Amino acid sequence: MDQLTALKVFRAAARSGSFAEASRKLGLSAGAISKNISELEAHLRVRLFNRTTRRRSLTEAGSAYLGQIEQALDALDRADETIRLLSDRPAGTLRVAAPLSLSLVCFSRIVPRFLSAYPDVSLLLDLDDRKVDLVEGGYDMAIRGSDRLEDSSLMARALTDLPHVVCAAPAYLAKREAPSSPEDLPRHDCLRYTLSDRANEWVFTREGETRRIAVTGRFQTTSSLAIREALLEGLGVGLLPLPYVAADLAEGRLVRLLGDWTLPTATVYAIYPSRHHVSPKLRAFIEIITDDLKTWSDRPGGRLAAAWPGR
């Protein structure tokens, strides 16, 4: 016996006073209605209905049993309806893990746009430059930037590319001669982002030639924005995603170095557990991020365009 089905059959028959009406309401055959009631009575070892040729009426035990199960079945119906609504439209709480630096620089428009568009969604945005365990942390999605995404059972959707630049402040270059080739970098104070896969080795390419340069310096940190602040203070040479320093380059607070060499580009990914049953709230968030990041660098007056017109 499927007890849940039997309970729903019993409730429908009890409320309507008719097995035939319960059959029409539930879309089950008359035989299936009778079979479920009989099996439920056998399970409970009581008679739930008084039966005549024309009418079905609840016994005392049947009336008491209906009072006990109705609240539970109604609660299940409400739960089913809630889940159906969640599967049809963006609603509920969306938990997202994202890098602090990237979020502060690139996501300033995305959060208000998303929350304004979907008033039934709450957003929990956990900002940390370190990688988090998506499943263990209970996140719906994580944003990650990498030039080589590790193998994973998780789904990954590319959102945008982040070009990188090497730069320094005019104050630093007033004291130290600007590097004319990657090989000059070991003689400079190189500010290093320790969460990068290549914190201590910067890779340059030009016309099919690749040079891997071991770099050192007195300052290293887990924050890209801390690297930017150190650059502005004239503490050394740094390698950062272009969006983080685009305004500084455009307005002369920083100077791009070794511009005839190409640096690895990091791709920003949306990482989520499965391509199956992607919730509407997650789908909506990914669509807004994709749309925003796809166009942000090309907006009129965009800092990225101004800082790197030949990209």
Secondary structure, 3 states (H helix, E strand, C coil): CCHHHHHHHHHHHHHHCCHHHHHHHHCCCHHHHHHHHHHHHHHHCCCCEEECCCCEEECHHHHHHHHHHHHHHHHHHHHHHHHHHHHHCCCEEEEEEECHHHHHHHCCCHHHHHHHHCCCEEEEEEECCCCCCCCCCCCCEEEEEECCCCCCCCEEEEEEEECEEEEECHHHHHHCCCCCCHHHHHHCCEEEECCCCCCCEEEEEECCEEEEEECCCCCEECCHHHHHHHHHCCCCEEEEEHHHHHHHHHCCCCEEECCCCECCCEEEEEEECCCCCCCHHHHHHHHHHHHHHHHHHHCCCCHHHHHCCCC
